[in-house]
Amino acid sequence: WFSPIFGLRRLRQHAQTANREGTDVFVVAVGEYRDDVLNIITSGRANRIFKIASVSSLLATLDTMIRVKCCSMSCNNGNCDGAGTCVCQSGFTGPTCAVAHCDDECLHGKCVRPNECECESGWGGPTCSVPVCTPNCVNGKCISPGHCECNAGWTGASCSIAQCTPECVHGSCVNTASGAACQCKEGWTGADCSTPVCNALCEQHGKCTAPGICTCDQGWSGKTCTTAVCSSECEQGECVGPNTCTCAEGWSGLLCNQAICEPECAQGSCVQPGVCACRSEWTGPRCDQPQCIPACENGGTCVVQNNGVHVCQCTDGYLLPDCKRKKGVCTDPMNVVFLIDGSGSVGPADFKTGKKIIIDSQKQFNVGPSIHMGVIQYGDWIKDYVALTSDKALLTQGIEDMSFSGGGNNLALGLRNARGMFNEAS
């Protein structure tokens, strides 16, 4: 409610201020109000005035107000009616009058202005229905963009070249006393100049595909296709046919690159006819003799254990690993740490053998005040160990109590712990 004078003046002032600040002002009148009074508030814009019978009609009225506002902002080529709908000018359509309209469809283009088409490349005419050929078809007609349909006796992109039948492939069509005929370029022959000229030998293992150029059948090469081809070099032989090598004496294989040794190399590979290259820890002309590193001395023999490990088999009176030292008692001051592999790569049987070797080895030393010994079992972790000690019985019992752990092999971990024992002792 507002008074006829004071309230109307203040409402109009507020509305004018809001309009200057960019706010659109609508008037919703509940009940009966004079139009001239309401027009004062909206500065005469009647489409901003809404009269409703009750407050319950407010939501529907607000929806109409929003549509009127949106319509007034987006009618590009038209006007907004009171219901929020764009009324388009002639030649435009769409919800916002932004789409140009052409009475006749633009067949190969688009309508850009009322009854005005913008044609795609290669098309022309008011409705983009006429194909365009550049250059023009001299002796024919344009049937599609850039494509001429020539009259009889003419050819070429623009129907400007006289035509021989059949067409001259590698020559020119000339007029003769008997009519049009092909005049062939050098290296070509035939009624239509499509047959190349080559050396007669080309036909044995190839085909003449261009003047003086012979395209060889698979497995042949050379200017006249008379040279056999092997996909890989015959290393110790000669290529006599497509992928066919004749090997020199002492060589075999498809590429003559496999040396022949008779009898075969047992633990190595044949690298030259009759010559074997042995794998590590094997020797002999045919790589069938085990070799220990270091070599077994003093009459010792290298043998292969069940697990494939090469060890020396010493004669009486000499010690492992290389049969170099005689049996006896070591009295020099020293600290000795044995590392025993307890990983799954060794297995329980070999682990037990390793413990026995350590027990037997420590008996050769005079363990006491000047000689200390220790043992570390390593795998993924350090499971068992006997610290450096001068007590031979304690050392032996500690080794016998060790049980196989299995798991991974971490030799570096074992070496680090051995170094720690040495550091503590020093």
C-alpha positions in Angstrom: 0.0 0.0 0.0 1.3 3.5 -0.7 -0.3 6.9 -0.5 -1.3 8.6 -3.7 1.4 11.2 -3.4 4.2 10.4 -0.9 4.3 6.7 -1.6 4.2 7.0 -5.4 7.0 9.6 -5.4 9.3 7.4 -3.3 8.6 4.3 -5.4 9.4 6.1 -8.6 12.7 7.5 -7.1 13.7 4.0 -6.1 12.8 2.5 -9.5 14.8 5.2 -11.4 17.8 4.6 -9.1 17.6 0.8 -9.7 17.4 1.2 -13.5 20.5 3.4 -13.5 22.4 0.7 -11.6 21.4 -1.9 -14.2 18.5 -3.5 -12.3 15.2 -4.2 -14.3 12.1 -3.0 -12.3 8.8 -4.8 -12.6 5.6 -3.9 -10.8 3.3 -6.5 -9.4 0.0 -5.0 -8.3 -2.3 -7.0 -6.0 -5.8 -5.7 -6.4 -7.1 -2.6 -8.3 -4.7 0.1 -9.4 -4.9 2.7 -12.1 -2.7 2.1 -15.1 -1.5 5.7 -15.2 -0.3 5.5 -11.6 1.7 2.2 -12.3 3.1 3.6 -15.6 4.8 6.4 -13.5 6.8 3.8 -11.6 8.0 1.9 -14.8 8.5 5.1 -16.8 5.8 4.1 -19.2 7.0 0.5 -20.0 3.6 -1.4 -19.9 5.2 -4.8 -20.3 6.8 -4.4 -16.9 3.4 -4.1 -15.1 1.6 -7.3 -13.8 -1.8 -7.2 -12.1 -2.8 -10.2 -10.0 -5.9 -10.8 -8.0 -4.2 -12.3 -5.0 -0.8 -13.2 -3.5 -1.3 -16.9 -4.5 -0.8 -15.9 -8.1 2.6 -14.4 -7.4 4.7 -17.4 -8.5 3.1 -17.7 -12.0 3.5 -13.9 -12.4 7.3 -14.1 -11.4 7.8 -16.8 -14.1 6.2 -14.5 -16.7 8.4 -11.6 -15.5 11.6 -13.8 -16.0 10.6 -14.9 -19.5 9.9 -11.3 -20.5 13.3 -10.3 -19.2 15.1 -13.1 -21.0 13.2 -12.6 -24.2 14.1 -8.9 -24.2 17.8 -9.7 -23.9 18.0 -12.4 -26.7 15.7 -11.4 -29.6 18.5 -10.8 -32.1 16.3 -9.9 -35.1 12.9 -9.4 -33.6 10.8 -8.1 -30.7 9.7 -9.6 -27.5 5.9 -9.9 -26.9 4.2 -9.6 -23.5 4.3 -13.4 -23.0 8.2 -13.6 -23.3 8.2 -14.9 -27.0 10.4 -13.4 -29.7 8.4 -12.2 -32.8 11.0 -12.4 -35.6 11.4 -10.0 -38.5 10.9 -11.2 -42.0 13.7 -13.5 -43.1 14.6 -14.8 -39.6 13.5 -17.6 -37.5 14.4 -19.6 -34.3 13.7 -19.1 -30.6 15.9 -15.9 -30.6 15.4 -14.9 -34.2 19.1 -15.7 -34.9 18.7 -18.1 -37.8 18.5 -16.6 -41.3 15.7 -18.1 -43.6 15.9 -18.8 -47.3 12.6 -19.6 -49.1 14.5 -22.0 -51.4 16.9 -24.5 -49.8 20.6 -24.0 -50.2 21.5 -27.4 -51.7 25.3 -27.2 -51.4 25.7 -24.3 -48.9 24.1 -22.5 -46.0 21.6 -19.6 -45.6 23.6 -16.7 -44.2 21.1 -13.8 -44.7 17.4 -13.8 -45.7 17.1 -15.5 -49.1 20.9 -15.4 -49.6 23.0 -18.6 -49.8 26.8 -19.0 -49.1 27.9 -21.8 -51.4 30.4 -24.6 -50.7 33.6 -24.7 -52.8 32.8 -25.9 -56.3 29.2 -24.8 -56.3 27.4 -21.7 -57.5 24.0 -20.3 -58.4 21.2 -18.7 -56.2 20.6 -22.0 -54.4 24.1 -23.4 -54.7 22.9 -26.1 -57.2 25.2 -25.3 -60.2 28.6 -27.2 -60.3 31.7 -25.1 -61.1 34.7 -26.3 -63.1 37.9 -24.3 -63.2 39.1 -24.0 -65.9 35.9 -24.1 -67.9 35.0 -27.2 -69.9 36.1 -26.2 -73.5 34.5 -29.1 -75.3 32.0 -30.5 -72.8 30.0 -29.6 -69.8 30.6 -29.4 -66.0 28.7 -32.2 -64.3 30.2 -31.9 -60.7 32.7 -29.6 -59.0 36.0 -29.7 -61.0 34.8 -32.6 -63.3 34.0 -32.1 -67.0 32.0 -34.5 -69.1 33.7 -34.3 -72.5 32.2 -34.4 -76.0 33.1 -37.4 -78.2 36.7 -37.1 -79.4 38.0 -34.9 -76.6 39.6 -35.6 -73.3 41.5 -33.9 -70.5 40.5 -32.0 -67.4 39.0 -29.2 -69.5 38.1 -31.3 -72.6 40.8 -29.5 -74.6 42.9 -32.5 -75.7 42.2 -34.6 -78.8 41.6 -38.3 -78.0 43.0 -41.5 -79.6 41.2 -44.8 -78.9 42.7 -46.5 -77.1 44.4 -43.5 -75.3 48.2 -43.0 -75.8 49.6 -43.9 -72.4 53.3 -42.8 -73.1 53.0 -40.8 -76.2 50.9 -38.2 -78.0 47.9 -38.5 -80.3 48.7 -37.2 -83.8 46.7 -37.0 -87.0 47.8 -39.4 -89.8 46.6 -40.2 -93.3 44.7 -43.1 -91.8 43.3 -41.2 -88.9 44.4 -40.5 -85.3 47.3 -42.6 -84.0 49.7 -42.7 -81.0 53.3 -41.5 -81.4 55.3 -43.3 -78.7 58.1 -41.8 -76.5 61.5 -43.4 -76.6 61.5 -46.7 -74.7 57.8 -47.5 -75.3 55.9 -49.4 -77.9 52.5 -50.8 -78.7 49.3 -49.4 -80.2 48.7 -47.3 -77.1 52.4 -46.8 -76.1 51.9 -48.8 -72.9 54.6 -51.6 -73.4 58.1 -50.8 -72.1 61.2 -52.0 -73.9 63.9 -53.9 -72.0 66.8 -56.4 -72.5 65.5 -59.8 -73.6 67.1 -61.6 -70.6 64.7 -59.7 -68.3 61.9 -62.2 -69.1 63.7 -65.2 -67.5 63.3 -64.1 -63.8 61.4 -60.8 -64.0 59.2 -58.5 -66.0 59.9 -55.3 -67.9 58.0 -52.5 -66.1 59.6 -49.4 -67.5 62.1 -48.6 -70.3 65.3 -50.4 -69.5 64.0 -51.4 -66.0 63.5 -55.0 -65.1 61.4 -55.8 -62.0 62.7 -59.1 -60.7 60.7 -62.0 -59.4 61.1 -62.7 -55.7 64.6 -64.1 -55.0 66.3 -62.5 -58.0 68.1 -59.2 -58.6 70.4 -57.5 -61.0 69.8 -55.4 -64.1 68.5 -58.4 -66.0 67.3 -60.4 -63.0 69.9 -63.1 -63.3 71.5 -62.8 -59.8 70.1 -65.0 -57.0 69.2 -63.3 -53.7 69.5 -64.8 -50.2 67.7 -62.7 -47.6 70.7 -63.1 -45.3 74.3 -63.5 -46.3 75.7 -67.0 -46.8 78.5 -66.5 -44.3 80.6 -69.5 -45.2 79.2 -70.4 -48.6 77.6 -69.1 -51.8 74.1 -68.1 -52.8 73.1 -70.2 -55.7 69.3 -69.7 -55.8 66.6 -67.7 -54.0 67.4 -68.2 -50.2 69.6 -71.2 -51.1 73.2 -71.4 -49.9 75.9 -73.9 -50.8 78.1 -74.2 -47.8 81.9 -74.6 -47.6 83.4 -77.7 -46.1 83.0 -77.8 -42.3 79.9 -75.5 -42.2 76.2 -76.1 -42.3 72.9 -74.4 -41.7 70.6 -72.3 -43.9 73.2 -69.4 -43.9 76.3 -71.6 -43.7 77.0 -70.1 -40.3 77.0 -73.2 -38.1 80.4 -74.8 -37.7 80.6 -78.7 -37.6 82.4 -80.5 -34.8 82.7 -84.3 -34.8 82.0 -85.5 -32.1 79.8 -82.6 -30.7 81.0 -80.2 -28.0 79.6 -81.7 -24.7 79.7 -78.5 -22.5 80.3 -75.8 -25.1 79.7 -74.6 -28.6 81.3 -75.3 -31.9 82.9 -72.0 -33.1 85.0 -73.2 -36.0 85.1 -76.5 -37.9 86.4 -79.0 -35.3 87.0 -76.3 -32.6 85.0 -76.1 -29.4 84.6 -73.0 -27.1 83.9 -74.4 -23.6 81.6 -73.0 -21.0 83.0 -71.9 -17.6 84.5 -74.7 -15.5 84.8 -77.1 -18.5 87.8 -77.9 -20.6 89.2 -80.5 -23.1 89.0 -80.7 -26.9 85.3 -81.6 -26.7 84.5 -79.6 -23.4 83.8 -82.9 -21.5 86.3 -82.5 -18.7 85.3 -80.6 -15.5 87.6 -77.7 -14.5 87.8 -76.3 -11.0 88.7 -72.6 -10.4 91.2 -72.3 -8.8 92.7 -75.4 -10.3 93.2 -78.5 -8.2 96.9 -78.9 -7.3 99.1 -81.7 -5.8 97.3 -84.5 -7.7 93.8 -83.4 -6.9 90.9 -84.1 -9.3 88.0 -81.8 -10.3 84.6 -83.5 -9.9 81.0 -82.4 -10.4 78.6 -82.7 -7.5 74.9 -83.6 -7.8 74.0 -79.9 -7.6 76.4 -79.1 -10.5 79.1 -77.4 -8.3 82.7 -78.2 -9.3 84.9 -79.1 -6.4 88.4 -80.6 -5.9 88.8 -84.1 -4.8 92.2 -83.9 -3.0 94.7 -86.7 -2.4 95.5 -87.7 1.2 97.3 -85.0 3.1 96.0 -82.0 1.2 93.1 -79.6 2.0 90.2 -78.0 0.1 89.4 -75.9 -1.8 92.3 -76.3 -4.2 94.4 -79.1 -2.6 97.2 -76.6 -2.2 97.7 -76.7 1.5 98.8 -79.7 3.5 96.8 -80.8 6.5 98.1 -79.5 9.8 97.3 -77.0 12.6 97.2 -73.3 11.8 98.6 -71.2 14.7 98.9 -67.7 13.1 96.8 -65.1 14.9 93.5 -64.4 13.0 89.8 -63.9 13.1 87.7 -66.2 10.8 84.0 -65.8 9.9 82.2 -68.5 7.9 79.1 -67.5 5.8 76.7 -70.4 5.2 73.9 -70.0 2.6 70.5 -71.0 4.2 68.4 -69.8 1.2 66.0 -71.9 -0.9 68.5 -71.9 -3.7 70.7 -74.3 -1.7 68.3 -76.8 -0.2 68.4 -78.8 3.1 70.8 -81.5 1.9 73.5 -79.1 0.6 72.9 -76.9 3.7 73.8 -79.9 5.9 76.9 -80.6 3.8 77.9 -76.9 4.2 77.7 -77.2 8.0 79.9 -80.4 8.0 82.5 -78.6 5.8 82.7 -75.7 8.3 82.9 -78.1 11.3 85.7 -80.1 9.6 87.5 -76.9 8.5 87.6 -75.4 12.0 89.3 -78.5 13.3 92.4 -77.5 11.3 92.8 -74.3 13.3 94.0 -74.0 16.9 91.0 -72.0 18.1 92.1 -70.2 21.3 93.3 -66.9 22.5 95.0 -65.9 19.2 92.5 -67.5 16.8 88.7 -66.7 17.0 86.0 -68.1 14.7 82.4 -67.2 14.0 79.6 -68.4 11.7 76.7 -66.5 10.1 73.7 -68.2 8.3 72.2 -65.7 5.8 69.1 -65.8 3.5 66.5 -63.1 3.4 67.6 -62.2 6.9 70.3 -63.3 9.4 68.6 -66.3 11.1 71.5 -67.8 13.1 75.0 -66.8 14.0 77.8 -67.6 16.3 79.9 -64.6 17.3 83.7 -64.7 17.1 84.8 -67.0 19.9 87.9 -69.0 21.1 85.7 -71.8 22.4 85.8 -74.6 19.9 83.0 -76.6 21.6 80.7 -73.6 21.7 81.5 -73.0 18.0 80.8 -76.6 17.0 77.5 -76.8 19.0 76.3 -73.5 17.5 76.9 -74.8 13.9 75.2 -78.1 14.7 72.1 -76.3 16.1 71.6 -74.2 13.0 68.5 -75.3 11.0 67.8 -74.7 7.3 65.7 -71.5 6.8 64.9 -71.3 3.1 63.7 -68.2 1.4 65.7 -65.7 -0.7 69.5 -65.2 -1.0 70.9 -61.9 0.3 74.7 -62.4 0.2 75.3 -58.7 0.7 73.4 -58.8 4.1 75.7 -61.7 5.2 78.9 -59.8 4.2 77.8 -56.7 6.0 77.2 -58.7 9.2 80.6 -60.4 8.8 82.3 -57.0 8.5 80.5 -56.0 11.7 82.0 -59.0 13.5 85.4 -58.0 12.3 84.9 -54.4 13.4 83.8 -55.5 16.9 86.8 -57.8 17.3 89.2 -55.0 16.3 
